[in-house]
């Protein structure tokens, strides 16, 4: 059972924290979310900061929609739209720990190490065969689904830090990572390395 729309109809920072440990699934490929970032129309790093445009319309739509865009003309990035309609907010899914369909992920990504399959927002969409044609679909009916936390992820410890790869509002501590996870994208936030087992 996928997370319902009501899960996303909350303040974006709450959703970003609560998505860590949940499972993203597409076409039999799945991974546990180990890293997220929050974006809100009130700060200039968010696409919604400019207001409603043809590009950003989905961000102002119903909670639980998939906002997928192309980064640097190369990578498709998956975001979950949050809060109520007319509020431009979303959570970027930054990294996953592979869970199902790992052999196919290796084929899709063309990399040998499992830790490199989904440790970045463009990597995970490639590994899960997610592209721009799924933009505007919803995450509770599919084809991309996000499921609740499974056993072992009920209350994950989080490492919090600034978001990655932005120049505006770069100091906001709106990046949330699962403590102890080597699947988090680099650069790792301060404090993550101290939680890793030797």
Buried (B, 14 or more C-beta within 10 A) or exposed (E): EBBEBEBBBBBBBBBBBBBBBBBBBBEEBBBBBBBBBBBBBEBEBBBBBEEBEEEBEBBBBEBBBBBBBEEEEEBBBBBBBBBEEEBBBBBBBBBBBBBEBBEBBBEBBEBEEBEBBBBBBBBBBBBBBBEEEBBBBBBBEBBBBBBBBEEEBEEBEBBBBBBBBBEEBEEBEBBBBBBBBBBBBEEBBEEBEEBEEE
